[in-house]
Amino acid sequence: MRLLWELLVLQSFMVCLADDNTLHGPVFLQEPSSMIFPLDSEEKKVKLNCEVKGNPRPTVGWKLNGTNIDIGMDYRYSAVEGNLLINNPNKTQDSGTYQCVATNPFGRIVSREAKLQFAYLENFKTRTRSTVSVRQGQGMVLLCGPPPHSGELTYAWIFNEYPSFVHQDNRRFVSQETGNLYIAKVEASDVGNYTCVVTNTVTNSRVLGPPNPTHPQERWGDGGV
């Protein structure tokens, strides 16, 4: 019984050895995947993976937006076992679609497209905003107008000063699509300064917009301003 088992193991080993020695074109073991890289990351290095096999061993190159990357011409690029490393990545130069290309005498294969994007959040350019006149009992909309960014954002509003945030209820609503603040049936207690707070969920960075001052359009009655 033991002899039979040993013969089966030896046969499997010989099959694997024969497969390794068979001449064939390149085959992907791992293709690059799309990724979002935070620009403020301490790593300062992007890695796009590509692993191939073939006999003879394939040579591996890379394309950016359909154009071959000449790794030797840009010190920021390097290739390690087929993987592409980008040192000190730049969102203007390095954003785009990457593909791994493997070639040997028996064929050439091109990987799926992998999109490299950069997550960032710039500061608001506007320093001041015009005063918004509000009328008691009517609705009010305050525009956030987020600054240039890439990556998913979340929004909140500060009322008058930190850490007093606007709490959403049946009258107050903060749109997580636009960042705008909506207040229905304005009350006297709603008058003040509002500041939009924008957070990038990828980089965890946060910026504050310019204050949005509000003041009553007319003198309100008892309990008013």
C-alpha positions as CSV (number, residue, x, y, z in Angstrom):
1,M,0.0,0.0,0.0
2,R,2.8,2.4,0.9
3,L,4.6,1.6,-2.4
4,L,1.4,2.5,-4.3
5,W,1.1,5.8,-2.5
6,E,4.8,6.6,-3.2
7,L,4.3,5.8,-6.9
8,L,1.2,8.1,-7.0
9,V,3.2,11.0,-5.4
10,L,6.1,10.4,-7.8
11,Q,3.7,10.4,-10.8
12,S,2.1,13.7,-9.7
13,F,5.6,15.3,-9.3
14,M,6.6,14.2,-12.8
15,V,3.4,15.7,-14.2
16,C,4.1,19.0,-12.5
17,L,7.7,19.0,-13.7
18,A,6.6,18.3,-17.2
19,D,4.1,21.2,-17.1
20,D,6.9,23.5,-15.8
21,N,9.1,22.5,-18.7
22,T,6.4,22.9,-21.4
23,L,6.9,25.9,-23.6
24,H,3.8,28.2,-23.5
25,G,2.8,31.8,-23.7
26,P,2.3,34.2,-20.7
27,V,-0.6,33.7,-18.3
28,F,-1.7,36.1,-15.6
29,L,-1.6,35.0,-12.0
30,Q,-2.5,38.4,-10.7
31,E,-3.8,41.5,-12.6
32,P,-3.6,45.1,-11.4
33,S,-6.7,46.5,-9.6
34,S,-8.1,50.0,-9.5
35,M,-7.2,52.1,-6.5
36,I,-7.6,55.5,-4.9
37,F,-4.5,56.8,-3.3
38,P,-4.6,59.6,-0.6
39,L,-2.3,62.4,-1.6
40,D,-1.5,63.1,2.0
41,S,-0.4,59.5,2.7
42,E,2.9,59.1,4.5
43,E,3.7,56.2,2.2
44,K,4.4,58.4,-0.8
45,K,4.5,55.3,-3.0
46,V,1.9,53.6,-5.3
47,K,2.2,49.9,-6.1
48,L,0.3,48.3,-8.9
49,N,0.5,44.5,-8.9
50,C,1.1,42.2,-11.9
51,E,2.2,38.6,-11.6
52,V,2.6,36.3,-14.7
53,K,4.0,32.9,-15.6
54,G,5.2,31.5,-18.9
55,N,8.0,29.5,-20.4
56,P,10.3,31.1,-21.3
57,R,9.8,33.7,-18.5
58,P,7.8,36.6,-19.9
59,T,9.0,40.2,-19.9
60,V,6.6,42.6,-18.3
61,G,5.9,46.2,-19.3
62,W,3.2,48.8,-18.4
63,K,0.9,51.1,-20.3
64,L,-0.6,54.4,-19.0
65,N,-3.7,55.5,-21.0
66,G,-2.7,53.2,-23.8
67,T,0.9,54.5,-24.1
68,N,3.9,52.5,-23.1
69,I,5.7,53.6,-19.9
70,D,9.5,54.0,-20.4
71,I,10.5,53.1,-16.9
72,G,14.2,53.9,-17.6
73,M,13.3,57.5,-18.6
74,D,11.5,58.5,-15.3
75,Y,13.2,58.1,-12.0
76,R,9.9,57.9,-10.2
77,Y,9.0,54.6,-11.9
78,S,10.5,51.2,-11.1
79,A,9.6,47.6,-11.7
80,V,9.9,44.9,-9.1
81,E,9.1,41.4,-10.3
82,G,6.6,42.7,-12.7
83,N,4.9,45.1,-10.2
84,L,5.0,48.8,-11.0
85,L,6.1,51.2,-8.3
86,I,5.5,55.0,-8.5
87,N,7.5,57.1,-6.1
88,N,6.2,60.5,-5.0
89,P,3.1,60.1,-7.2
90,N,1.5,63.2,-8.7
91,K,-2.2,63.5,-9.4
92,T,-1.7,65.4,-12.6
93,Q,0.9,63.1,-14.2
94,D,0.0,59.8,-12.8
95,S,-3.8,59.7,-12.7
96,G,-5.2,57.4,-15.4
97,T,-5.7,53.9,-16.6
98,Y,-2.9,51.4,-16.3
99,Q,-2.4,48.0,-18.0
100,C,0.2,45.3,-17.5
101,V,1.7,43.8,-20.7
102,A,3.4,40.4,-20.6
103,T,5.3,39.0,-23.6
104,N,7.4,36.0,-24.5
105,P,8.1,34.2,-27.9
106,F,4.8,32.3,-27.6
107,G,2.5,35.2,-27.1
108,R,1.5,38.6,-25.7
109,I,-1.2,39.3,-23.2
110,V,-2.6,42.6,-21.9
111,S,-4.2,42.9,-18.4
112,R,-7.6,44.4,-17.6
113,E,-7.6,48.2,-17.1
114,A,-6.8,49.5,-13.6
115,K,-7.7,53.1,-12.8
116,L,-5.5,55.1,-10.5
117,Q,-7.2,58.0,-8.8
118,F,-6.0,60.4,-6.1
119,A,-8.0,61.4,-3.1
120,Y,-7.5,65.0,-1.9
121,L,-9.4,67.9,-0.5
122,E,-8.3,71.5,-1.1
123,N,-9.2,74.6,1.0
124,F,-12.1,76.8,0.2
125,K,-11.0,79.7,-2.1
126,T,-13.8,82.1,-1.0
127,R,-13.1,83.9,2.4
128,T,-16.4,85.7,2.9
129,R,-20.0,85.1,1.9
130,S,-22.9,87.5,1.6
131,T,-25.4,87.8,4.4
132,V,-28.6,85.9,3.9
133,S,-31.8,87.6,4.8
134,V,-34.3,85.2,6.4
135,R,-38.0,85.6,7.2
136,Q,-39.7,83.9,10.1
137,G,-41.8,80.9,9.1
138,Q,-40.2,80.6,5.6
139,G,-37.6,78.2,4.4
140,M,-33.9,78.8,4.1
141,V,-31.1,77.2,2.0
142,L,-27.4,77.7,2.6
143,L,-25.0,76.6,-0.1
144,C,-21.8,74.8,0.8
145,G,-20.1,74.7,-2.6
146,P,-17.2,72.3,-1.7
147,P,-13.7,73.1,-2.8
148,P,-11.8,71.0,-5.5
149,H,-11.5,67.4,-4.3
150,S,-11.4,63.8,-5.2
151,G,-12.8,61.0,-3.1
152,E,-16.1,60.7,-1.2
153,L,-17.1,63.6,1.0
154,T,-19.4,64.0,4.0
155,Y,-20.9,67.3,5.2
156,A,-21.9,68.9,8.5
157,W,-22.6,72.5,9.6
158,I,-21.4,74.5,12.6
159,F,-23.8,77.0,14.1
160,N,-22.1,80.1,15.3
161,E,-19.0,78.5,16.7
162,Y,-17.4,75.1,17.2
163,P,-18.4,72.6,18.6
164,S,-22.0,73.6,18.2
165,F,-23.2,71.6,15.2
166,V,-26.5,71.8,13.4
167,H,-28.6,68.8,14.5
168,Q,-30.8,67.4,11.8
169,D,-34.5,67.0,12.7
170,N,-37.9,67.5,11.0
171,R,-36.9,71.1,10.2
172,R,-33.2,70.9,9.4
173,F,-31.5,68.7,6.8
174,V,-28.0,68.5,5.4
175,S,-27.7,67.0,1.9
176,Q,-24.8,64.5,1.7
177,E,-24.9,65.0,-2.1
178,T,-24.4,68.8,-2.3
179,G,-23.5,69.7,1.2
180,N,-26.3,72.3,1.3
181,L,-28.2,73.1,4.5
182,Y,-32.0,73.3,4.4
183,I,-34.1,74.8,7.2
184,A,-37.9,74.8,7.0
185,K,-40.0,77.3,8.9
186,V,-37.2,79.5,10.2
187,E,-37.4,80.5,13.8
188,A,-35.7,83.3,15.7
189,S,-33.2,80.8,17.2
190,D,-32.0,79.9,13.7
191,V,-30.5,83.3,13.1
192,G,-26.7,83.3,13.3
193,N,-23.5,82.3,11.5
194,Y,-23.3,79.0,9.7
195,T,-20.1,77.2,8.6
196,C,-19.9,74.2,6.2
197,V,-17.6,71.5,7.3
198,V,-16.3,69.1,4.6
199,T,-14.6,65.8,5.3
200,N,-12.9,63.6,2.8
201,T,-13.6,60.0,3.9
202,V,-10.6,58.6,2.1
203,T,-7.9,61.0,3.4
204,N,-9.8,61.9,6.7
205,S,-8.9,65.5,6.0
206,R,-11.3,68.3,6.9
207,V,-11.8,71.9,5.8
208,L,-14.1,74.6,7.0
209,G,-15.9,77.0,4.6
210,P,-16.3,80.7,5.1
211,P,-19.1,81.7,7.5
212,N,-22.6,82.2,6.1
213,P,-24.1,85.0,8.2
214,T,-27.9,85.3,8.4
215,H,-30.1,88.1,9.7
216,P,-33.8,88.7,9.9
217,Q,-35.4,90.3,6.9
218,E,-37.8,92.1,9.2
219,R,-38.4,92.6,12.9
220,W,-40.0,89.6,14.4
221,G,-42.6,89.5,17.1
222,D,-42.3,88.2,20.7
223,G,-39.3,86.0,21.0
224,G,-38.0,87.2,17.7
225,V,-34.9,89.3,16.9
